Amino acid sequence: MKRVLLSFVVLSLAVSVCQAGFFDDLSKGLGMPALESGGASALDEGTIVKGLKEALATGTDRAVKSVARTDGYYGNQAIRILMPEKIRTVADVLGKIGFQKEVDGFVLSMNRAAEKAAPQAVDYFSAALKEMSFEDAGKILKGGDTAATEYFRSKTGDKIFSAFKPIVSASMNEVGTSRSYKELIQKYEKVPFVPTAELDLDNYVTTKSVDGLFRMLGEEEKKIRTNPAARGTELLKKVFGK
């Protein structure tokens, strides 16, 4: 009986040590305070997950708002949608023969289409947050500066692309992108001895729109991890504070 009791005590201590070590590792991953067993300042797993989800909700909201406004894409050099490589020759040729204004208008219209599609990402980010497990949260906390962004991309990237594409297509019709593209190609094809230019415009603009959104989400994540001023709420300061 004594042996059984002793074995139970040893096993209990081992489990307690392992759990403490695990949460300490989570804390150190973001420079968080060590989780003191039984202490008033200890952060339990529920607090950690809640804090992480709040941080990600804050970051995704900021990222979407930053790109969903006028010039959210076009005014940001890091994510501005540029002339597609496949028709760069078209732009170069037309610019040289007096159609630079039309070329610039086409580029602007692609960015306007992306800005109109961006708000659709909110629902997908929210769904991914609801599905996040403690195991997912642990990996994100111990991951790199953009671990959460990579998590979101793996969970929502394809869904957001599928949601963006018809909106981008409709937006391009609305803001004149498709018309501008056709006009540019027609002008280009009148130039003698130029190579044929082909492009899936919907796919190109949608891909660039999604890439830009996740790039901005990554920037917001870095701010929350490294800049105390970007955390905002007391819970975020508690979970991510040093």
N, C-alpha and C positions, 0 to 999 in steps of 0.2 A: 504493500500500500504506500509506503514511504517513497519507494522508487517511482511509482506512478505519479505521485504528487510532485516529486522533484522534477520529473520529466515535463510535467505540465507547466511548472514555473519557468523552467529554462526555455521552453518553446514560446511562452508568452513574452519573455524578455527579448527573445530573438526577433519576434514579429514587431515589437515596439521599436527596436533599434532599426530594423529595416525600413519601417514606415518613416521614422524620423529622418533617416538618411535620404530617403527618396524626396521628401518635401524640402529638405535642406538643399538638395541638388536643384530642385525647381527654383528655389529662391535665388541661389547663386547664378542661375542661368540668366537672370535679368538684373542682378545686383540687388535683389530684394532682401529684406532683413531675415536673418535665420529664424526658423520656426521653433520657438522655445516650447517644449512640451509642458502643457499645463499652465503656461505663462499668459498674462493678460494680453500680451502683444502677439501671441501666436496666431497664425493664419491657417484656418482649416481648409480642407480641399474645396468646400462649398464656396468660401470667400474667394479663393484663388480663381475658380472657374467663373464665378460671377464677375470678378474684377476683369478677367481676361475678356469675357463676352462684352462687358461694358466698353472696354478699350476698343474692341473690334467694331462694335456698333458705332462708336464715336469716329473711328478712322474711316469706316466705309461711308458714313454720312458725309464727312468732310470731302472725301475723294470724289464721290458722285456730284456733290454740289460744285466742286471746283471745275469739273469738266462740263457740267450741264448748263452753264450760263453762256451768254454771248462771249465769244473769244476764249471759252474754256479750253478748246483745242487750238484754234487758230492763233490765239495770243500767247501760247505757251510753246516756246522753241523746242522743248524736250519731247512734246507729243504732237506737234502740228503735223497734219497729214499732208505730205508733199506730193508733187507730181509723181505718179507711178513710174517706176524704172522702165517698164515695158513700153511706155509712150513718152519717155523723156525726149526722144528724137523729135516727136511731134511738137512738143513744147519749144524745143530749140529752133526748129525750122520756122514755126509760126511766129515766134518772137522776133526773128530776124527779118521777117517780111511784113511787119507792122501789126501783128495781132497779139502783142504782149498783154494788153489790157484784158482780152478774152481769156488768155492763159491764166492770168492772175485771178480772174473771176471764177474760173473753174476750180482752182485750188481752194479758194475761199468757200465755195459752195460745198465741197466735200467735207470741210470742217464744220460747216453749219449743220449738215446732215448728222454728223457724229454727235454734235451737241444736243440735237433734238432726241436722239436715241438713248443717251446716257441715263436718264432717270429710270429706265426700265430695269436697271441692275439692282435697285434697292430691294425688291421683293426676293430676289435670288440670294442676296447676301443675308437677308433676314432668315430665310429658310435654312441656310447653311449654319447659321449661329444656333438655331433651335436644335439642330441635329448633332451639334458638337458634343462629344463625350468627354469624360475626364481624361481618358487616354489621349485623345486629340489635343486637349488643352495642355497636357504635360509635354507633349512633343513640341508644341508651339512655344511654350515658355522656355524650353531648353534649346530651341532652335536659333537660327541666325536672325539678322535684323529684319528679314522679310519672310520669316517662317509662316506667319499668319497669311500673308498675301499668297504664298505658294499653296497653302491649304485651301484658300478660297478659290484659287485658279483651278486646282484639281477637282474641287467639288462643284464649281459653278461655271467654269470657263466655256464649256460646250453649250450649256443651257443659255448663257448670256449671248453667245454668238448667234444661236438660233433665234433668240428673242430680238436681238438687234437687227438682224438681216432684213426682215420685211419692213421694219421701221426706217432703217437707213435707205432702203429702196424707195419707200414712199416719200421720205424727206428729200431725197435727191430729186424726185419729180417735182416736189413742192417748191424747193428753193432753186430749181433750175440746173442742177448738176448734170442730169441725164441729157437735157437739151444742149447744154454747153459742150458736153463731151461729143455729142453727135455733130454739132457744128464745127468743132475743132477738127474732128476726123475728116469731115467733108472738105474743109479748107485744105487740110494737109494732103488729102488724096488728089487734089488738083495740081499739086506741085510735081513736076516731072521727075521721074527716076528715084523716087523715095521708096524705102522698103514698106511692106504691109505692117500695119500696127493693129494688134488685137489685145483685148483686155476684158476680164470679168470684173467690171467696175463695182458691182454690188459686193462681191467677195472681198475685193481689195479694201474698200472703205470700211466694211464691217470688221475685217481683221485689224486694221489700224485703229479703229475705234476701241475695240476690246483691249488691244495692247496698251493704248494710252491710258485707259481706265485703270488697269492693273498696275501700270507704272506709278500713277498718282496714289493708288492705294498703298503701294510699297513705301512711297515717300512719307505718307501719313503714319504708317506703322513705325518707321524709323524715328519720327518725331516723338511719338508716345513712349518709345523705349528709351530714348536718350535725352529728351528735353522735358524737365519737370513742368515747365509752363504750358506744355501741350496736353497735359493729362486732365486738367479741368476739374474733375470731381474728387471728393475726399477719398472715395473708394479706390480710384485709380492711383492716387498719391500713396495710399496705404499699400496696395499690391505691388506697384512698380517703384516705390520710393526706396532710396538707398539708406 
